[in-house]
Amino acid sequence: MAVQLDDAADQTAPRTGKGGAPPARRPGRGTPATGTTARRTAATPARRTPYLLLLPALLATAVFLGWPMVRNLLLSFQNLNMKELIQHLTDWRGTGNYQEVLGSEQFWRVTSRTVVFTAVNVVLIMVLGVLIGLLLARLGTTMRLVLSAALVLAWAMPVIAATTVFQWLFDARYGVVNWVLDRLGRHSMAHYDWVGSQLSTFFVITVLIVWQSLPFVALNLYAATTTIPKELYEAARMDGAGTWKVFTSVTFPFLKPFFLATTFLEVIWVFKAFPQIFAINQGGPDRLTETLPIYAFTEGVGNLHFGMGAAISLLTIAVLLAMTAYYLRLTFKQEQQEENGL
């Protein structure tokens, strides 16, 4: 009987923990979450917030970039000319367009021409842009504002408007350039046709593209130089370093990420340049100044081989992706070197 009373007391009496307080209960089904579980629950919306903020941009990219890319990819596997376009026919060629493009000597000539054209322009842009940026860092306040305003105005001019101005400047009959050269004694240049040969046409296009690209490099370089501690320059000059030595030992190492990023952006911008080349002479004379974007447009829209033009455009993107991969490899390698140096 006593044993039964003790068992009943144990079942009815509340269990107490340390100090007489009821023991803590583990959260389970029907128990409100506390402690770590509550913190995890509160942190879940915070982790989702960045993705929700990125969602509109990702949707816009998928609609305005992703879908056209998919359509272009499908088009590159089709034989789509004017006949198929009018009759709404779908003639699949498989990889026939790619085989024809890659087996064409014209494609490889245009590709090599585009690479050389891009390299020449990027070297000129970077060298002249760095020189102007360093000049901005040395000028006084008034002259710096004047030069910066001129650079911004050149940068803000629309591409087609700038191209039209250069067409007027290099016009064979009424161009200012020919008039100045004639006044300087070069009478043979009085009516020189700047778009009549391959080299002279590329010269005009190069001057135009370099002139449009210099402000970006110069202004960004000047802004980057303001982040370099002045003590480094003072220490280098105290050691007897000249201007070139100061640049190679202080400015260039400190701004190496800037040079890599800017060079990469200029490569992309020059490589895909279309309006300047097309507006100057439409890839002429005799298609000798065609680059890959002009070549894709000429084959696709000009010759009404839309499938061929789509294939060329995708191959152009593949070349740019290869350049991007090489740039990212250099960037990661530099970061690893910096981490190992630290």
C-alpha positions in Angstrom: 0.0 0.0 0.0 2.8 2.4 0.8 4.5 1.6 -2.5 1.3 2.5 -4.3 1.0 5.9 -2.5 4.7 6.7 -3.3 4.1 6.0 -7.0 1.0 8.2 -7.0 2.9 11.0 -5.4 5.6 10.8 -8.0 3.1 11.0 -10.8 1.2 14.0 -9.4 4.0 16.1 -7.9 5.7 18.5 -10.4 9.3 17.8 -11.1 11.7 20.5 -10.2 15.1 21.4 -11.5 18.0 23.0 -9.8 16.9 25.5 -7.2 13.3 24.2 -7.2 12.5 25.6 -10.7 10.8 23.5 -13.3 13.4 21.9 -15.6 13.9 23.3 -19.1 11.9 21.5 -21.7 13.4 20.8 -25.2 11.4 22.4 -28.0 9.4 19.8 -29.7 6.1 19.5 -31.5 3.7 22.1 -30.1 6.5 23.9 -28.2 7.5 27.5 -29.2 11.1 27.8 -30.5 13.6 29.5 -28.2 17.3 30.2 -28.2 19.3 29.0 -31.2 16.2 27.9 -33.0 14.7 31.3 -32.7 17.8 33.0 -34.0 18.0 30.6 -37.0 14.4 31.4 -37.8 15.0 35.1 -37.6 18.1 34.8 -39.8 16.4 32.9 -42.6 14.6 36.0 -44.0 17.8 38.1 -43.8 19.7 35.5 -45.8 17.0 35.6 -48.5 16.9 39.4 -48.8 19.9 39.7 -51.1 18.5 37.1 -53.5 15.1 38.9 -53.5 16.8 42.2 -54.3 18.7 40.6 -57.2 15.5 38.9 -58.5 14.3 41.9 -60.6 17.7 42.3 -62.3 18.0 38.6 -62.9 14.5 38.5 -64.5 15.3 41.5 -66.7 18.6 39.9 -67.8 16.8 36.6 -68.6 14.1 38.4 -70.6 16.2 41.0 -72.5 19.4 39.0 -72.8 18.8 35.4 -72.2 15.8 34.9 -74.5 17.4 36.7 -77.5 20.5 34.5 -76.9 18.4 31.4 -77.0 16.7 32.5 -80.2 20.0 33.4 -81.8 21.4 30.0 -80.8 18.4 28.2 -82.4 18.7 30.5 -85.5 22.4 29.5 -85.9 21.3 25.9 -86.6 18.8 26.9 -89.3 19.1 27.7 -93.0 17.1 31.0 -92.9 17.2 33.1 -96.0 14.5 35.3 -97.6 12.6 32.4 -99.0 12.2 30.7 -95.6 11.5 34.0 -93.9 8.6 34.8 -96.3 7.1 31.3 -96.3 7.6 30.8 -92.6 9.7 27.7 -93.2 12.1 26.1 -90.7 15.0 24.4 -92.4 17.4 22.9 -89.9 21.0 22.6 -90.9 22.5 21.3 -87.7 26.1 22.4 -87.4 26.2 23.2 -91.1 26.5 27.0 -90.6 29.3 26.6 -88.1 31.2 24.2 -90.4 30.8 26.6 -93.3 32.0 29.6 -91.2 34.9 27.9 -89.6 36.0 26.4 -93.0 36.0 29.9 -94.6 39.2 31.8 -95.1 37.3 35.0 -94.9 36.3 34.3 -91.3 39.8 33.7 -90.2 41.1 36.8 -92.0 38.4 38.9 -90.3 39.2 37.3 -86.9 42.9 38.0 -87.2 42.2 41.5 -88.4 39.9 42.1 -85.5 42.5 40.8 -83.0 45.2 43.1 -84.4 42.8 46.0 -84.6 41.8 45.5 -81.0 45.4 45.2 -79.8 46.6 48.3 -81.5 43.6 50.4 -80.2 43.9 49.1 -76.6 47.6 49.8 -76.5 47.1 53.3 -77.7 44.2 53.9 -75.4 46.0 52.7 -72.3 49.3 54.5 -73.0 47.7 57.8 -73.9 45.1 57.5 -71.2 47.7 56.8 -68.5 49.8 59.8 -69.7 46.8 62.1 -69.5 45.7 60.7 -66.1 49.2 61.3 -64.7 49.1 64.8 -66.2 45.8 65.5 -64.4 47.5 64.5 -61.2 50.3 67.1 -61.7 48.2 70.0 -63.0 46.9 72.8 -60.8 43.3 73.1 -59.9 42.2 75.4 -62.7 43.9 73.6 -65.5 42.8 70.2 -64.1 39.2 71.4 -64.2 39.5 72.6 -67.7 41.1 69.4 -69.0 38.6 67.3 -67.0 35.7 69.2 -68.5 37.1 68.7 -72.0 37.4 65.0 -71.4 33.9 64.7 -70.0 32.5 66.5 -73.0 34.3 64.2 -75.4 33.1 61.2 -73.4 29.5 62.4 -73.3 29.2 62.9 -77.1 27.0 60.2 -78.6 28.9 57.6 -80.8 27.1 58.4 -84.0 27.4 62.2 -83.5 31.2 61.8 -82.9 31.5 59.6 -86.0 29.7 62.1 -88.1 32.0 64.9 -86.9 35.0 62.7 -87.9 33.5 62.1 -91.3 33.4 65.9 -91.8 36.9 66.3 -90.5 38.4 63.7 -92.9 36.1 64.5 -95.9 38.0 64.4 -99.2 36.7 67.7 -100.6 35.7 69.8 -97.6 37.5 68.2 -94.7 39.5 70.3 -92.2 42.3 67.8 -92.0 43.0 67.9 -95.7 42.8 71.7 -95.6 45.3 72.0 -92.8 47.7 69.5 -94.5 47.5 71.5 -97.7 48.3 74.7 -95.8 51.3 73.1 -94.2 52.7 72.3 -97.6 51.4 68.8 -98.2 49.5 69.7 -101.4 49.1 66.1 -102.4 46.7 65.7 -99.5 44.4 68.5 -100.6 41.8 66.0 -101.9 43.0 62.8 -100.3 40.3 60.1 -99.9 40.8 58.8 -96.3 38.4 56.0 -96.8 39.7 54.9 -100.1 42.3 52.3 -98.8 42.4 49.8 -95.9 45.2 51.5 -93.9 43.8 55.0 -94.1 40.3 53.9 -93.2 41.6 52.0 -90.2 43.6 55.1 -89.3 40.5 57.3 -89.2 38.6 54.6 -87.2 41.5 54.2 -84.8 41.7 57.9 -84.1 38.0 58.0 -83.5 37.9 55.1 -81.1 41.0 56.2 -79.2 39.6 59.7 -78.9 36.3 58.3 -77.5 38.0 56.0 -75.0 40.7 58.2 -73.6 38.4 60.0 -71.1 37.4 56.8 -69.4 41.0 55.7 -68.8 42.4 59.1 -67.9 39.7 60.1 -65.4 39.7 56.8 -63.7 43.4 56.7 -63.5 43.5 60.2 -61.9 40.9 59.1 -59.4 42.9 56.0 -58.6 46.1 58.0 -58.1 44.4 60.0 -55.3 44.3 56.8 -53.2 48.1 56.3 -53.2 49.7 57.6 -50.0 51.9 60.6 -50.7 54.5 59.2 -48.3 55.3 56.5 -50.9 56.2 59.2 -53.5 58.2 61.2 -51.0 60.2 58.1 -50.0 60.9 57.2 -53.6 62.1 60.7 -54.4 64.3 60.7 -51.3 65.9 57.6 -52.6 66.7 59.4 -55.9 64.1 57.8 -58.1 63.2 59.7 -61.3 59.8 60.0 -62.9 59.9 56.6 -64.6 61.2 54.9 -61.6 58.5 56.4 -59.4 55.9 55.1 -61.8 57.3 51.6 -62.1 58.0 51.2 -58.3 55.1 53.0 -56.8 52.2 53.9 -59.1 52.1 50.8 -61.3 52.3 48.2 -58.5 49.7 50.0 -56.4 47.3 50.4 -59.3 47.9 47.0 -60.9 44.3 45.8 -60.3 43.1 49.0 -62.0 45.3 48.4 -65.1 44.0 44.8 -65.4 40.4 45.8 -65.1 40.6 48.8 -67.4 42.5 47.0 -70.1 40.0 44.1 -70.0 37.1 46.6 -70.4 38.8 48.4 -73.2 39.4 45.1 -75.0 35.7 44.2 -74.9 34.7 47.7 -75.9 37.0 47.9 -78.9 36.5 44.3 -80.0 32.7 44.8 -80.3 32.9 48.2 -81.8 30.3 48.4 -84.5 28.8 51.9 -85.2 32.1 53.6 -85.7 33.4 51.1 -88.3 30.0 50.8 -90.1 29.3 54.5 -90.2 32.7 55.4 -91.5 32.7 53.1 -94.6 30.5 50.1 -93.8 33.6 47.8 -93.6 34.9 49.0 -97.0 36.7 49.4 -99.3 36.1 45.9 -100.6 35.3 44.6 -97.1 38.9 45.1 -96.1 38.0 46.9 -92.8 35.4 44.4 -91.6 35.7 43.2 -88.0 33.7 40.3 -86.6 30.7 42.4 -85.7 30.6 44.0 -89.1 31.2 40.6 -90.7 28.2 39.1 -88.8 25.9 41.9 -89.8 27.0 41.9 -93.4 26.5 38.1 -93.8 23.3 38.1 -91.7 21.4 41.2 -92.8 23.3 42.4 -95.8 23.4 39.1 -97.6 20.2 37.8 -96.1 21.9 34.7 -94.6 20.4 35.1 -91.1 21.5 31.7 -89.9 25.1 32.3 -91.0 25.0 35.7 -89.3 23.8 34.2 -86.1 26.5 31.6 -86.1 29.2 34.3 -86.6 27.8 36.3 -83.8 27.9 33.4 -81.4 31.5 32.6 -82.4 32.3 36.2 -81.7 30.8 35.8 -78.2 32.9 32.7 -77.8 36.0 34.6 -78.5 35.0 37.3 -75.9 34.3 34.5 -73.4 37.8 33.1 -73.9 39.2 36.6 -73.3 37.1 36.8 -70.2 38.3 33.5 -68.9 41.9 34.6 -69.4 41.3 37.8 -67.6 39.7 36.0 -64.6 42.6 33.6 -64.5 45.0 36.6 -64.3 42.9 38.2 -61.6 42.7 35.0 -59.4 46.4 34.5 -59.9 47.1 38.0 -58.7 44.9 37.6 -55.6 46.7 34.4 -54.7 50.1 36.1 -55.1 48.8 38.9 -52.8 47.6 36.5 -50.2 50.8 34.5 -50.3 52.8 37.8 -50.0 50.7 38.7 -46.9 
